[in-house]
């Protein structure tokens, strides 16, 4: 019995002394407290979020709805921070362990706060997109990214300071390193500045059809800090450094107000002047009488004139603009216009010209014998008649 009593005393001593002077009972209880908060985490989050949703539904604007949606993640962090706090408080730590526990709780609280600020930037994105007349969508994206980076850096600095790490000394030490990196990263900063200039000048935005001479033609998908992603019409992506976009001429087809049709049609030389006048007039009547064409001279120029006498044709110049800028619609309008031109020309008893050559012979020899003796002509015989 004495042996069992001794064993029981040793067991109680181990239970009370535990690990690092902490009672195993306290440790187990602290773990249970922490897991209890994890269990009620979902219930707590649901109750708080549902209560806040009731309040946001009473308002007319949608900003608070987006803010609440963004805060769901940080709200779920609150039970974790509370669980760690009450678990450590139950352990009743002292000395260096108490300092570590206190720093851990403070770090969780700081993380939750900065996480909430980080997530609240997303509703700000929704709010800034309302000012598209002042800020482009790309500029809004850049502002949001910059704000998020600032929040992350500030949050990291705050947590490091809580643990006694001097952030100022780290920044000062990185300053010299940064100078060396900057010398080797000139292209990176050049592209960054070029990207800012592109956005500020509103040269193009996401979804625009652009062409950079000698580089690429396609649709802009994204303007990043270093490069711009352009999707070619064969669906292949091309990543163009922003510096090239800033230094080269960029044609933005999406900014066109109208699409142009510029043709020269040639009619045969036997077309009379009266026929030419009728053809020109009927083409003008068609352009000014069709809704698809822009006829306001203040917005676009419309010209139909006999232009030149070509080697095989009399050329009529047609210079006009469609109201649509959509490429598919423009192609359909061109097709209908081409068929109408053929109808107008043929309706005036004329025809389209094509390259021809006419040989004028001043005179021919009167004697058949002389004709037969001409170079390249053979006398007609029974053998070569067929």
C-alpha positions as CSV (number, residue, x, y, z in Angstrom):
1,X,0.0,0.0,0.0
2,X,2.9,2.3,0.7
3,X,4.1,1.9,-2.8
4,X,0.7,2.8,-4.2
5,X,0.5,5.8,-2.0
6,X,4.0,6.9,-3.1
7,X,3.0,6.4,-6.8
8,X,-0.1,8.5,-6.2
9,X,1.9,11.3,-4.6
10,X,4.3,11.3,-7.6
11,X,1.3,11.4,-10.0
12,X,-0.2,14.3,-8.1
13,X,3.2,16.1,-8.1
14,X,3.6,15.6,-11.9
15,X,0.0,16.8,-12.4
16,X,0.6,19.9,-10.3
17,X,4.1,20.7,-11.6
18,X,3.2,19.8,-15.2
19,X,5.4,21.4,-17.9
20,X,7.6,24.4,-17.1
21,X,5.9,24.7,-13.7
22,X,2.4,24.8,-15.1
23,X,-0.2,22.4,-13.8
24,X,-1.3,19.8,-16.4
25,X,-4.9,20.4,-15.2
26,X,-4.5,24.1,-16.0
27,X,-3.0,23.3,-19.4
28,X,-5.8,20.9,-20.3
29,X,-8.4,23.4,-19.1
30,X,-6.8,26.2,-21.2
31,X,-6.9,23.9,-24.2
32,X,-10.5,23.2,-23.6
33,X,-11.3,26.9,-23.3
34,X,-9.5,27.6,-26.5
35,X,-11.3,24.9,-28.4
36,X,-14.6,26.0,-26.9
37,X,-14.2,29.4,-28.4
38,X,-13.3,27.7,-31.8
39,X,-16.6,25.8,-31.5
40,X,-18.7,28.9,-30.8
41,X,-16.8,30.8,-33.5
42,X,-19.2,30.1,-36.2
43,X,-22.2,30.7,-34.0
44,X,-20.8,33.9,-32.7
45,X,-19.9,35.2,-36.2
46,X,-23.4,34.2,-37.5
47,X,-25.2,36.0,-34.6
48,X,-23.1,39.2,-35.0
49,X,-23.3,39.3,-38.8
50,X,-27.0,38.7,-38.8
51,X,-27.5,41.4,-36.3
52,X,-25.4,43.8,-38.4
53,X,-27.3,42.8,-41.5
54,X,-30.6,43.8,-39.9
55,X,-29.1,47.3,-39.2
56,X,-27.7,47.7,-42.8
57,X,-31.0,46.7,-44.4
58,X,-32.5,49.8,-42.8
59,X,-30.2,52.1,-44.8
60,X,-30.8,53.1,-48.4
61,X,-27.1,53.0,-49.6
62,X,-25.3,49.8,-50.5
63,X,-21.9,50.8,-49.2
64,X,-22.6,49.5,-45.7
65,X,-23.7,46.2,-47.2
66,X,-20.4,45.8,-49.0
67,X,-18.5,46.8,-45.9
68,X,-20.3,44.2,-43.8
69,X,-19.6,41.5,-46.4
70,X,-15.9,42.5,-46.3
71,X,-15.9,42.3,-42.4
72,X,-17.1,38.7,-42.2
73,X,-13.5,37.4,-42.2
74,X,-12.2,39.8,-39.4
75,X,-15.3,39.1,-37.3
76,X,-14.5,35.4,-37.4
77,X,-11.1,36.2,-36.0
78,X,-12.6,37.8,-32.8
79,X,-13.4,34.4,-31.1
80,X,-9.9,33.2,-31.8
81,X,-8.3,36.2,-30.1
82,X,-10.7,35.8,-27.2
83,X,-9.9,32.1,-26.9
84,X,-6.2,32.8,-26.8
85,X,-6.7,35.6,-24.2
86,X,-8.8,33.5,-21.8
87,X,-6.7,30.4,-22.2
88,X,-3.5,32.3,-21.3
89,X,-5.3,34.1,-18.5
90,X,-6.4,30.8,-17.0
91,X,-2.8,29.6,-17.0
92,X,-1.8,32.6,-14.8
93,X,1.6,32.9,-16.4
94,X,4.4,35.0,-14.8
95,X,7.7,36.3,-15.8
96,X,8.9,35.9,-19.3
97,X,6.1,33.5,-20.3
98,X,3.6,36.2,-19.3
99,X,5.3,38.7,-21.5
100,X,5.2,36.3,-24.5
101,X,1.6,35.5,-23.9
102,X,0.7,39.2,-23.7
103,X,2.6,39.9,-26.9
104,X,0.7,37.0,-28.6
105,X,-2.6,38.4,-27.6
106,X,-1.7,41.9,-28.7
107,X,-0.4,40.6,-32.0
108,X,-3.7,38.8,-32.6
109,X,-5.7,42.0,-31.8
110,X,-3.4,44.0,-34.1
111,X,-3.7,41.4,-36.9
112,X,-7.6,41.5,-36.6
113,X,-7.7,45.3,-36.7
114,X,-5.4,45.6,-39.7
115,X,-7.2,42.7,-41.4
116,X,-10.5,44.5,-41.0
117,X,-9.0,47.7,-42.5
118,X,-7.5,45.7,-45.3
119,X,-10.9,44.1,-46.1
120,X,-12.7,47.5,-45.9
121,X,-10.6,48.7,-48.8
122,X,-12.7,46.5,-51.2
123,X,-15.9,48.5,-50.5
124,X,-13.8,51.6,-51.2
125,X,-13.1,50.1,-54.6
126,X,-16.9,49.9,-55.2
127,X,-17.2,53.5,-54.0
128,X,-14.4,54.9,-56.2
129,X,-15.7,53.2,-59.3
130,X,-18.6,55.7,-59.2
131,X,-16.2,58.5,-60.0
132,X,-15.3,57.1,-63.4
133,X,-15.5,60.5,-65.0
134,X,-12.5,61.6,-62.8
135,X,-10.7,58.3,-62.2
136,X,-10.4,55.5,-64.7
137,X,-11.0,51.9,-63.7
138,X,-7.3,51.2,-64.0
139,X,-6.4,54.1,-61.8
140,X,-8.9,52.9,-59.2
141,X,-7.3,49.5,-59.3
142,X,-3.8,51.0,-58.7
143,X,-5.1,53.1,-55.8
144,X,-6.7,50.1,-54.2
145,X,-3.5,48.0,-54.6
146,X,-1.3,50.8,-53.2
147,X,-3.6,51.2,-50.2
148,X,-3.6,47.4,-49.5
149,X,0.2,47.4,-49.7
150,X,0.4,50.3,-47.2
151,X,-2.0,48.5,-44.8
152,X,0.0,45.3,-45.0
153,X,3.3,47.1,-44.3
154,X,1.9,49.1,-41.4
155,X,0.3,46.0,-39.9
156,X,3.6,44.1,-40.1
157,X,5.5,47.0,-38.6
158,X,3.0,47.3,-35.7
159,X,3.3,43.6,-34.9
160,X,7.1,43.7,-35.1
161,X,7.1,46.7,-32.7
162,X,5.0,44.7,-30.2
163,X,7.7,42.0,-30.1
164,X,10.3,44.6,-29.5
165,X,11.8,44.6,-33.0
166,X,13.1,48.1,-34.0
167,X,11.5,48.6,-37.4
168,X,13.2,51.9,-37.9
169,X,16.6,50.3,-37.7
170,X,15.5,47.7,-40.3
171,X,14.3,50.4,-42.6
172,X,17.6,52.3,-42.2
173,X,19.5,49.1,-42.9
174,X,17.4,48.4,-46.0
175,X,18.0,52.0,-47.2
176,X,21.6,51.3,-48.3
177,X,20.5,48.0,-49.8
178,X,17.6,49.8,-51.6
179,X,20.1,52.1,-53.3
180,X,22.0,49.2,-54.7
181,X,18.8,47.5,-55.8
182,X,17.5,50.7,-57.4
183,X,20.6,51.0,-59.5
184,X,20.0,47.5,-60.8
185,X,16.2,48.0,-61.2
186,X,16.1,51.1,-63.3
187,X,14.0,49.4,-65.9
188,X,11.5,48.4,-63.2
189,X,11.1,52.0,-62.0
190,X,11.0,53.3,-65.5
191,X,8.1,50.9,-66.4
192,X,6.3,51.9,-63.1
193,X,6.5,55.6,-63.9
194,X,5.5,54.9,-67.5
195,X,2.4,53.0,-66.2
196,X,1.4,55.9,-64.0
197,X,1.7,58.3,-67.0
198,X,-0.4,56.0,-69.2
199,X,-3.1,55.9,-66.6
200,X,-2.9,59.6,-65.9
201,X,-3.1,60.5,-69.7
202,X,-5.9,57.9,-70.2
203,X,-4.3,56.7,-73.4
204,X,-6.3,53.5,-73.1
205,X,-8.1,51.4,-70.6
206,X,-9.1,47.8,-70.1
207,X,-11.0,46.4,-73.1
208,X,-9.7,48.9,-75.6
209,X,-8.5,47.7,-79.1
210,X,-5.0,49.2,-79.6
211,X,-2.1,48.9,-82.0
212,X,1.5,49.7,-81.1
213,X,3.3,50.0,-84.4
214,X,5.9,47.2,-84.8
215,X,5.0,45.6,-81.5
216,X,1.4,44.3,-81.1
217,X,-2.2,44.8,-81.9
218,X,-5.0,43.5,-79.8
219,X,-7.3,44.1,-76.8
220,X,-6.0,45.5,-73.5
221,X,-6.7,43.1,-70.6
222,X,-4.7,44.6,-67.7
223,X,-2.3,47.5,-67.0
224,X,0.2,46.3,-64.3
225,X,2.9,48.0,-62.4
226,X,5.6,46.8,-64.8
227,X,3.8,45.6,-68.0
228,X,0.5,45.7,-69.8
229,X,-1.2,42.5,-70.9
230,X,-2.6,42.7,-74.5
231,X,-4.6,39.9,-76.0
232,X,-3.9,39.5,-79.7
233,X,-6.7,38.6,-82.0
234,X,-5.4,35.0,-82.3
235,X,-6.1,34.9,-78.5
236,X,-2.4,34.9,-77.5
237,X,-1.4,37.2,-74.6
238,X,1.5,39.6,-75.1
239,X,3.1,41.3,-72.1
240,X,4.5,44.7,-73.2
241,X,6.7,46.8,-70.8
242,X,5.0,50.0,-70.0
243,X,8.0,52.0,-71.1
244,X,7.5,50.8,-74.7
245,X,3.9,51.9,-74.5
246,X,4.9,55.3,-73.3
247,X,7.7,55.8,-75.9
248,X,5.9,54.5,-79.0
249,X,2.8,55.8,-80.8
250,X,-0.3,54.0,-79.7
251,X,-3.4,53.8,-81.9
252,X,-6.6,53.4,-79.9
253,X,-9.2,52.1,-82.2
254,X,-11.8,52.0,-79.4
255,X,-11.8,55.8,-79.2
256,X,-12.9,56.2,-82.8
257,X,-16.1,58.2,-83.1
258,X,-16.9,56.7,-86.5
259,X,-15.4,54.2,-88.9
260,X,-14.3,55.3,-92.4
261,X,-14.9,53.9,-95.8
262,X,-12.5,55.2,-98.4
263,X,-12.9,53.7,-101.9
264,X,-12.0,54.6,-105.5
265,X,-14.1,52.9,-108.1
266,X,-13.3,53.0,-111.7
267,X,-15.9,53.0,-114.5
268,X,-15.3,52.5,-118.2
269,X,-14.1,55.3,-120.5
270,X,-17.2,55.1,-122.7
271,X,-19.3,56.3,-119.7
272,X,-20.7,59.7,-120.7
273,X,-20.4,62.8,-118.5
274,X,-24.2,62.7,-118.0
275,X,-23.9,59.1,-116.7
276,X,-21.1,60.1,-114.4
277,X,-23.2,62.9,-112.9
278,X,-26.1,60.6,-112.3
279,X,-23.8,57.9,-110.7
280,X,-22.2,60.5,-108.4
281,X,-25.5,62.0,-107.4
282,X,-27.2,58.6,-106.7
283,X,-24.2,57.6,-104.5
284,X,-24.6,60.8,-102.6
285,X,-28.3,60.3,-102.2
286,X,-27.8,56.8,-100.9
287,X,-25.2,58.0,-98.3
288,X,-27.3,60.9,-97.1
289,X,-30.5,58.8,-97.1
290,X,-29.2,55.8,-95.2
291,X,-29.3,55.8,-91.4
292,X,-26.0,53.8,-91.1
293,X,-23.9,56.7,-92.5
294,X,-22.8,59.8,-90.6
295,X,-24.0,62.8,-92.6
296,X,-23.4,65.6,-90.1
297,X,-20.5,67.5,-91.7
298,X,-19.5,68.8,-88.2
299,X,-18.8,65.3,-87.1
300,X,-17.5,63.6,-90.3
301,X,-16.8,64.5,-93.9
302,X,-18.7,63.0,-96.8
303,X,-17.3,63.3,-100.3
304,X,-18.3,61.7,-103.6
305,X,-16.4,63.1,-106.7
306,X,-15.0,62.2,-110.0
307,X,-11.4,62.1,-109.0
308,X,-9.1,61.2,-111.8
309,X,-8.6,59.7,-115.3
310,X,-6.7,56.5,-114.8
311,X,-5.0,54.5,-117.5
312,X,-8.0,52.2,-117.9
313,X,-10.8,53.9,-116.0
314,X,-12.5,57.1,-114.8
315,X,-12.1,57.0,-111.0
316,X,-14.8,58.1,-108.6
317,X,-13.6,58.8,-105.0
318,X,-15.9,57.8,-102.2
319,X,-15.0,59.1,-98.7
320,X,-17.6,58.6,-95.9
321,X,-18.0,57.4,-92.3
322,X,-20.4,55.0,-90.6
323,X,-22.1,55.8,-87.3
324,X,-21.1,52.5,-85.8
325,X,-17.6,51.7,-84.7
326,X,-18.3,48.0,-84.2
327,X,-16.2,46.0,-86.7
328,X,-18.8,43.4,-87.5
329,X,-21.5,46.0,-88.1
330,X,-19.1,48.0,-90.2
331,X,-18.4,45.0,-92.4
332,X,-22.1,44.4,-93.0
333,X,-22.6,48.1,-93.9
334,X,-19.7,47.9,-96.3
335,X,-21.1,44.8,-98.0
336,X,-24.5,46.4,-98.5
337,X,-22.9,49.6,-99.8
338,X,-20.7,47.6,-102.3
339,X,-23.8,45.9,-103.6
340,X,-25.6,49.2,-103.9
341,X,-22.7,50.7,-105.9
342,X,-22.9,47.9,-108.4
343,X,-26.6,48.4,-108.7
344,X,-26.1,52.2,-109.3
345,X,-23.4,51.8,-111.9
346,X,-25.2,49.1,-113.8
347,X,-28.5,51.0,-113.5
348,X,-26.9,53.9,-115.4
349,X,-25.8,51.6,-118.3
350,X,-22.2,51.8,-117.3
351,X,-19.7,49.2,-116.0
352,X,-16.7,48.8,-113.8
353,X,-13.5,49.1,-115.6
354,X,-10.6,46.7,-115.5
355,X,-7.1,47.0,-116.9
356,X,-7.2,46.8,-120.7
357,X,-4.9,47.6,-123.6
358,X,-6.1,48.9,-127.1
359,X,-3.9,48.5,-130.2
360,X,-4.3,51.2,-132.8
361,X,-3.0,50.3,-136.3
362,X,-2.4,53.4,-138.5
363,X,-2.4,51.5,-141.8
364,X,-2.1,48.0,-143.4
365,X,-0.3,47.0,-146.6
366,X,-2.7,46.9,-149.6
367,X,-1.2,43.8,-151.3
368,X,-1.9,40.4,-149.8
369,X,1.6,39.3,-150.8
370,X,3.0,42.1,-148.7
371,X,0.9,41.0,-145.8
372,X,2.1,37.5,-146.1
373,X,5.7,38.7,-146.1
374,X,5.4,40.7,-142.9
375,X,7.6,39.4,-140.1
376,X,5.8,36.9,-137.9
377,X,3.1,36.1,-140.5
378,X,3.3,32.8,-142.5
379,X,1.5,32.3,-145.9
380,X,-1.7,30.4,-145.6
381,X,-1.4,26.8,-146.8
382,X,-3.7,23.8,-146.6
383,X,-1.6,22.5,-143.7
384,X,-2.0,25.5,-141.5
385,X,-5.6,26.5,-142.3
386,X,-7.0,24.4,-139.5
